[in-house]
Amino acid sequence: MNKLDNALLNLLIKDGRMSYADMARELDISRAHARDRVQQLIDNGVIEQFTAVVNPSKLGKVISTFVDLKVAPYAIEEMAAELADCNEVINLYIMSDLRSLHMHTLTDSQETFDRFARERLLGREEVISVNCTTLLSRIKHGRGGAKI
């Protein structure tokens, strides 16, 4: 990674559909060089994918809930795999203590989240504790991964 790579990544974080010609003009390099550097970033796994950022509220997903789940260690991976397949779960992490799952869910109503929690989380032998908090307001939202 060099300064040019960082500059290309910052441009792509702002606009993942930016053309190589626009990148080249912005950075005063050739279009071919911009294309080659971006391809190298892809080949090296720095860029994992190009994707659309969707506004969930426009799709009716207005309840954003963060869940911290303590799970018996023997069940952590199986529970994580099961939850990863749920449409309500948009982010899911196994934490370093190897018995905690942190997840972010999006649902269309509090009732839908309640149904999800009752069906998938509550009353399960392997679940030790559940802590849910609903988003009140978003102050900062990072898009495109880490700041470069």
C-alpha positions as CSV (number, residue, x, y, z in Angstrom):
1,M,0.0,0.0,0.0
2,N,1.2,3.4,-0.9
3,K,-0.2,6.9,-1.1
4,L,-1.7,6.3,-4.5
5,D,-3.5,3.1,-3.3
6,N,-4.8,5.1,-0.3
7,A,-6.1,7.8,-2.6
8,L,-7.8,5.3,-4.9
9,L,-9.4,3.6,-1.9
10,N,-10.7,6.9,-0.6
11,L,-12.2,7.8,-4.0
12,L,-13.9,4.3,-4.2
13,I,-15.2,4.6,-0.6
14,K,-16.9,7.8,-1.6
15,D,-18.1,6.5,-5.0
16,G,-17.7,2.8,-5.7
17,R,-19.0,3.4,-9.3
18,M,-16.3,6.1,-10.1
19,S,-14.8,5.5,-13.6
20,Y,-11.1,4.9,-14.1
21,A,-11.1,8.0,-16.2
22,D,-12.5,10.1,-13.3
23,M,-10.0,8.5,-10.9
24,A,-7.1,9.3,-13.3
25,R,-8.2,12.9,-13.6
26,E,-8.6,13.3,-9.9
27,L,-5.2,11.8,-9.1
28,D,-3.3,13.0,-12.2
29,I,-2.4,9.5,-13.4
30,S,-3.3,7.6,-16.6
31,R,-6.6,5.7,-16.8
32,A,-4.7,2.4,-17.4
33,H,-2.6,3.0,-14.3
34,A,-5.7,3.6,-12.2
35,R,-7.3,0.4,-13.6
36,D,-4.1,-1.6,-12.9
37,R,-3.8,-0.3,-9.3
38,V,-7.5,-1.0,-8.5
39,Q,-7.1,-4.5,-10.0
40,Q,-4.1,-5.1,-7.8
41,L,-6.0,-4.0,-4.8
42,I,-8.7,-6.5,-5.7
43,D,-6.2,-9.3,-6.4
44,N,-4.5,-8.6,-3.0
45,G,-7.8,-8.8,-1.2
46,V,-7.7,-5.2,-0.1
47,I,-11.0,-4.5,-2.0
48,E,-13.3,-7.4,-1.2
49,Q,-16.4,-6.3,-3.2
50,F,-18.2,-3.4,-4.8
51,T,-21.7,-3.0,-3.5
52,A,-24.7,-0.7,-3.2
53,V,-25.4,1.0,0.2
54,V,-29.2,0.7,0.7
55,N,-31.2,2.9,3.0
56,P,-33.1,0.4,5.2
57,S,-35.8,2.8,6.1
58,K,-36.8,3.1,2.5
59,L,-37.5,-0.6,2.6
60,G,-39.5,-0.3,5.8
61,K,-36.7,-1.5,8.1
62,V,-37.0,1.1,10.7
63,I,-36.1,-0.8,14.0
64,S,-32.4,-1.1,14.4
65,T,-31.5,-3.3,17.4
66,F,-28.1,-4.3,18.8
67,V,-28.0,-7.6,20.6
68,D,-25.3,-8.9,22.9
69,L,-25.8,-12.6,23.4
70,K,-23.8,-14.9,25.8
71,V,-23.8,-18.4,24.6
72,A,-22.4,-21.6,26.0
73,P,-18.9,-22.0,24.3
74,Y,-19.8,-25.4,22.9
75,A,-22.6,-23.9,20.9
76,I,-21.1,-20.6,19.7
77,E,-20.3,-21.5,16.2
78,E,-23.5,-23.4,15.5
79,M,-25.5,-20.5,17.0
80,A,-23.6,-18.0,14.9
81,A,-24.2,-20.0,11.7
82,E,-27.9,-20.3,12.4
83,L,-28.3,-16.6,13.2
84,A,-26.2,-15.6,10.1
85,D,-28.9,-17.2,7.9
86,C,-31.7,-15.0,9.4
87,N,-32.9,-12.1,7.3
88,E,-33.2,-9.9,10.4
89,V,-29.5,-10.1,11.2
90,I,-27.4,-7.7,9.1
91,N,-24.1,-7.9,11.1
92,L,-22.9,-10.7,13.3
93,Y,-19.6,-11.1,15.2
94,I,-18.1,-13.8,17.5
95,M,-16.3,-11.8,20.2
96,S,-12.8,-12.6,21.7
97,D,-14.2,-14.3,24.8
98,L,-15.5,-17.0,22.5
99,R,-18.9,-17.1,24.2
100,S,-20.3,-13.7,23.1
101,L,-22.1,-12.9,19.9
102,H,-22.7,-9.2,18.9
103,M,-25.3,-8.7,16.3
104,H,-27.2,-5.9,14.6
105,T,-30.7,-6.5,13.4
106,L,-33.1,-4.6,11.2
107,T,-36.8,-5.2,11.3
108,D,-39.9,-3.4,10.2
109,S,-41.5,-3.2,13.6
110,Q,-40.8,-3.8,17.3
111,E,-43.3,-6.7,17.0
112,T,-41.2,-8.3,14.3
113,F,-38.1,-8.0,16.4
114,D,-39.9,-9.5,19.4
115,R,-41.0,-12.5,17.3
116,F,-37.4,-12.9,16.1
117,A,-36.1,-12.8,19.6
118,R,-38.7,-15.3,20.9
119,E,-38.2,-17.7,18.1
120,R,-34.4,-17.6,17.8
121,L,-32.9,-16.4,21.1
122,L,-35.1,-16.8,24.2
123,G,-35.7,-20.0,26.0
124,R,-32.7,-21.8,24.5
125,E,-30.6,-24.0,26.7
126,E,-27.3,-22.8,25.2
127,V,-28.2,-19.1,25.6
128,I,-26.9,-17.7,28.9
129,S,-28.0,-14.1,28.6
130,V,-29.5,-11.6,26.1
131,N,-29.1,-7.9,26.1
132,C,-31.0,-5.9,23.5
133,T,-30.8,-2.1,22.8
134,T,-32.7,-0.3,20.1
135,L,-31.0,2.5,18.2
136,L,-32.2,5.9,19.3
137,S,-30.2,8.1,16.9
138,R,-27.2,7.6,14.6
139,I,-24.4,10.1,15.1
140,K,-21.7,8.7,12.8
141,H,-22.0,5.9,10.3
142,G,-19.0,4.6,8.5
143,R,-19.5,3.4,5.0
144,G,-17.0,1.4,3.0
145,G,-14.9,0.0,5.8
146,A,-12.0,1.6,7.5
147,K,-10.9,5.2,6.9
148,I,-7.7,5.3,4.9
